[in-house]
Amino acid sequence: MFWVLYNQSLIRWSEAFISSLGDSMSDLEYAELFYTTAMADDDYNPRQARLAQSIEHNVLLQSCVESKRLFINRVDLFAKARVLLLGQLWHSQQRFLVP
């Protein structure tokens, strides 16, 4: 059940972040938005902290793998959204743009 709630909060936060990206942003503005949208979600941060400290070591491997795949998918969405701000890059380069 924890993974379901964590995944929902990850999706909610990442959608808030992506939808708030401007057409033109400095690196500082991007980093501030990344931080403030994560901090604004009251569920995401506590779940992320709990996940890192204890939950991940005590759950079924399949649930953990599915959540990690979702996280990779969200990072890919961040990179695709960010590339619009910087111009056209190769897909392999986009992954390095997420802080």
N, C-alpha and C positions, 0 to 999 in steps of 0.2 A: 504494500500500500504506500509505503514511503516513496518508492520510485515513481509511482503515478503522480503523487503530489509534487515531487521535485521536478519531474518532467513538465508538468503543467506550469509551474512557476518559471521554469527556464524558457518555455515558449512565450509566456506572457511578457517576461522581461525583454527577451530578444525582439519581439514584435514592437514593443514600446521604443526600444533603441532604434531599430531600423526605420520605423515610421517618423521618428524625430530628426533623422539626418537631414541636413540642409543641402541645398544645391552647391554651396561653396562653404567649406569649413576649413579652418586651420587645424593643425595637428592638436593644438591645445584644446580647441573647441570640441574636436572629436573625442579626445580623452576625457574631458569634463562631462560630455554627454554620456559616454560609456559608463562612467562612475555614477553620475547622478541618477540615471535610469535604473541602474542596479540597486542603488541605495533606496530608491523610492518604492521598490517592491518589498513590502514588509514580510513576505513569505520566502522570497528567493534566497536572501542572504543567510537567514538562520538555517534553512535547509541545506544550503551549500556548505556551511560550516559543519553542521552535524554529519553530513555525508562524508566530508573529508576526514573527520575525526574518528568516526566509529562505524557508521552504517555500511560503508562500502566493503568492509572486511567481514561482515556478518550476513550477507545476502546471497541468494542464488546467483551463480555466475551468469546465467542467461539474462536475468534482469539487469545486472550490471553492464553486460555487453550491449543490450538494447539501449540503455540510457547513454552510454558512451557514443553509440552511433548517432543518437539524436543530437548530442552535444556537437559532434563533428558536423552534422548537417546545419546546425544553427551558426557555427563558425563560418561555414561556407556561405551562408546567407549574408553574414556580416561582410565578408570579403567582397561578395558581388555588389552589395550596396555601396561599399567604400570605393570600389573601382570607378563608379560613376563620378565620384568627386575628383579623382586623380587622372582620369583619362583611361584609355584602353590599355590593359596589360594582359599578358598571358594568364590563363587560369592558374597555372602553377605558381605564379608570382603573387596572386591575390591573397593567398593564405598567409603570407608574411606581413600583411598590412593590419591584421587584427592585433591590438595591444595585448 
